[in-house]
Amino acid sequence: MSRWQDLTGGTSGAEYASRFEALARGGKDVHGEAAFCAALVPAGARVLDAGCGTGRVMIRLAELGYDCVGVDLDASMLDVARERAPRLPWFRTDLAAFDPAELGVAADFDLVVAAGNVLPLVTPGTEATVLQRLTAALRSGGLLVAGFGLDTAHLPVPPALTLAQYDAHCAAAGLTPVARFATWDAAPYEDGGYAVSVHRRDG
């Protein structure tokens, strides 16, 4: 069981979506991740939203003209995503077993994005496998972007994945570091409790 399932019990979709709806009503920009991704690849690029949740990031990217696919393990989150954007491709799968071919999807994404603490919340011990699966879905030169918390102030569970471990898993999967930021607004990273990392598949 993933740490996310253990945390939520698989009934988190509507509640999760309502939190961001409240933020948006309060005037907060809830599209920072999508804007960050749009600065990396041009409109029309193929984007995989890994751990897409209720679809907030992917729906915005689709509105901006990106060719998107969303995958998530939580059925309740996907129910919300499908209700909000029924014409977009949403798939339920464990990222540790993600195989685009099994879903009828081409494995030539220009960008894979894992926002919202996806990596720290996968099944413990599968982080390296998840990164291998996501890397395999990228075209040569494609980018992997992941943002996640590193301390208790930025995570709903005790920290279990350090940046050193993450970078090591990325290197083993065939990814090269490109840049690291402290926020989705591209603020410089200075050893804080949250990091947004960009890696490239060179092979």
Residue pairs with C-beta under 8 A, 6 or more apart in sequence:
1 123
2 73
2 94
2 121
2 122
2 123
3 120
3 121
3 122
3 123
3 124
3 157
3 160
4 73
4 74
4 121
4 122
5 73
5 74
7 121
7 156
7 157
8 74
10 74
10 75
10 76
11 76
12 74
12 76
12 77
13 53
13 54
13 74
13 75
13 76
13 77
13 78
13 79
13 80
14 76
14 80
16 53
16 54
16 77
16 80
17 54
17 56
17 80
20 30
20 54
20 56
23 30
24 30
30 56
31 56
31 57
31 60
32 183
32 184
32 185
33 57
33 113
33 115
33 116
33 147
33 184
34 57
34 60
34 61
34 64
35 184
36 145
36 184
36 185
36 186
36 196
37 47
37 57
37 61
37 66
37 111
37 113
37 145
38 61
38 64
38 66
39 186
40 111
40 143
40 145
40 198
41 47
41 66
41 110
41 111
41 143
43 64
43 65
43 66
44 65
44 66
44 67
45 66
45 67
45 110
45 111
46 66
46 67
46 68
46 69
46 106
46 108
46 109
46 110
46 111
47 58
47 61
47 66
47 67
47 68
47 69
47 109
47 110
47 111
47 112
47 113
48 68
48 69
48 70
48 71
48 109
48 111
48 112
48 113
48 134
48 137
49 55
49 57
49 58
49 61
49 68
49 69
49 70
49 71
49 113
49 115
50 71
50 95
50 98
50 112
50 113
50 114
50 118
50 134
51 71
51 72
51 73
51 95
51 114
51 115
51 116
51 118
51 121
52 58
52 70
52 71
52 72
52 77
52 78
52 81
52 90
53 72
53 74
53 77
53 81
53 116
54 77
54 80
54 81
54 84
55 70
55 80
55 81
55 84
55 85
55 88
55 90
57 113
57 115
57 116
58 68
58 70
58 81
58 85
58 88
59 81
59 84
59 85
59 88
61 68
62 68
62 85
62 88
68 88
68 89
69 89
69 91
69 105
69 109
70 78
70 81
70 88
70 89
70 90
70 91
71 90
71 91
71 92
71 93
71 95
71 98
71 103
72 78
72 81
72 90
72 91
72 92
72 93
73 92
73 93
73 94
73 95
75 92
78 90
78 92
81 88
81 90
82 90
89 105
91 103
91 105
93 99
93 103
94 123
95 118
95 122
95 126
95 130
95 133
95 134
96 122
96 123
96 126
96 129
96 130
96 133
97 133
98 130
98 133
98 134
98 137
99 133
100 106
100 107
100 137
101 107
107 136
107 137
107 138
108 138
108 139
108 142
109 137
109 138
109 139
109 142
110 138
110 139
110 142
110 143
111 138
111 142
111 143
111 144
111 145
112 134
112 137
112 138
112 142
112 143
112 144
112 145
113 144
113 145
113 146
114 134
114 144
114 145
114 146
114 147
114 148
115 145
115 146
115 147
115 184
116 147
117 147
117 148
117 149
117 154
117 155
117 156
118 146
118 148
119 127
119 130
119 131
119 146
119 148
119 161
119 166
120 148
120 149
120 155
120 157
120 159
120 160
120 161
121 157
122 130
124 160
127 161
127 165
127 166
127 169
128 169
128 172
128 173
131 144
131 166
131 169
131 170
131 172
131 173
131 175
132 172
132 173
134 144
134 173
135 144
135 170
135 173
135 174
135 175
135 201
138 144
138 201
139 201
140 201
140 202
140 203
141 200
141 201
141 202
142 200
142 201
143 178
143 198
143 199
143 200
143 201
144 170
144 175
144 198
144 199
144 200
144 201
145 196
145 197
145 198
145 199
146 166
146 196
146 197
147 184
147 194
147 195
147 196
147 197
148 154
148 155
148 161
148 194
148 195
149 155
149 159
149 193
149 194
150 159
150 161
150 162
150 163
150 192
150 193
150 194
150 195
151 159
151 193
152 158
152 159
153 193
154 193
154 194
163 180
163 195
163 197
166 197
167 177
167 197
170 177
170 197
170 199
174 201
174 202
174 203
175 199
175 200
175 201
175 202
176 199
176 200
176 201
176 202
177 197
177 198
177 199
178 198
178 199
178 200
179 197
179 198
180 189
180 195
180 196
180 197
180 198
181 187
181 188
181 189
181 195
181 196
182 188
182 189
182 190
182 192
182 194
182 195
182 196
183 194
183 196
184 196
186 196
189 195
189 196
